[in-house]
Every structure is written in C-alpha cells, then in structure tokens.
Amino acid sequence: MGTKKAPVVPGLLSGKVAVVTGGTRGLGLAIATVSAENGATVVIASRTAGAAERVAQDIDEQTGRTGAA
C-alpha cells in the first residue's frame, strides 16, 4: 500500500485558519502541509518551538507562502 498525496485545490481553504497540534511530524505535519497548499493560514502547535519554526519555514518554501514565525 503506497502513500497517496491529498489533492490540492488552490483557494479551497482561503480565509480559513488551521490550528494543527503535533504539526512537526507524522500526520500533523501532513495536515499542516495540505492545509497550507489549499490556502489556509496554518498555526503549528508543538512542544518544541524550534521544530515548529523550521516546519513553518519549510511549508512556506514548499507552498510559496510567507509568514512563518
């Protein structure tokens, strides 16, 4: 069984905010990435601030969005 990527519908989540806990790895990371690809502003919650900042920057680079903090 292979890994499938969720479809991207640009603007689908435009104007929405997704708060993702555990967003630095695994399922949380996948949800954060797909949400951003579909236009949501993503807030990544993690016990490790440095990891959350790195993931936010990676998602910004992948999606062409800005705003990692």
C-alpha positions as CSV (number, residue, x, y, z in Angstrom):
1,M,0.0,0.0,0.0
2,G,1.6,3.2,-1.2
3,T,1.4,6.7,0.2
4,K,-1.1,9.0,-1.6
5,K,-0.9,12.7,-1.6
6,A,-4.1,14.6,-0.9
7,P,-5.4,16.6,-3.8
8,V,-4.6,20.3,-3.9
9,V,-7.4,22.7,-4.6
10,P,-5.9,26.2,-4.6
11,G,-8.0,28.6,-2.6
12,L,-10.2,25.9,-1.1
13,L,-9.3,26.9,2.5
14,S,-8.6,30.6,1.6
15,G,-9.5,32.8,4.6
16,K,-9.5,29.9,7.0
17,V,-7.1,29.3,9.9
18,A,-6.0,25.7,10.7
19,V,-4.5,25.1,14.1
20,V,-2.6,21.9,14.0
21,T,-1.3,20.3,17.1
22,G,1.7,17.9,16.7
23,G,2.4,19.6,13.4
24,T,6.1,19.0,13.3
25,R,5.9,15.3,12.2
26,G,3.7,12.5,11.0
27,L,0.0,13.1,10.5
28,G,0.1,16.6,12.0
29,L,2.8,17.6,9.5
30,A,0.8,16.2,6.6
31,I,-2.3,18.0,7.7
32,A,-0.4,21.3,8.1
33,T,1.2,21.0,4.7
34,V,-2.0,20.1,2.8
35,S,-3.9,22.8,4.6
36,A,-1.4,25.4,3.6
37,E,-1.3,24.1,0.0
38,N,-5.1,24.6,-0.1
39,G,-4.9,28.2,1.1
40,A,-5.3,28.1,4.8
41,T,-3.2,30.1,7.3
42,V,-1.6,27.4,9.4
43,V,-0.7,27.7,13.1
44,I,1.6,24.8,14.1
45,A,1.5,23.9,17.8
46,S,4.4,21.9,19.2
47,R,6.2,21.3,22.4
48,T,9.4,22.4,20.6
49,A,9.3,25.9,19.3
50,G,12.4,25.5,17.2
51,A,10.9,22.5,15.4
52,A,7.6,24.3,14.8
53,E,9.5,27.3,13.3
54,R,11.6,25.0,11.0
55,V,8.4,23.2,9.8
56,A,6.6,26.6,9.2
57,Q,9.6,27.8,7.1
58,D,9.6,24.5,5.1
59,I,5.9,24.8,4.4
60,D,6.3,28.4,3.3
61,E,9.1,27.4,0.9
62,Q,7.0,24.4,-0.5
63,T,3.9,26.5,-1.0
64,G,5.4,29.8,-1.9
65,R,3.5,31.4,1.0
66,T,5.1,33.6,3.6
67,G,4.5,34.2,7.3
68,A,6.5,31.6,9.2
69,A,7.1,32.8,12.7
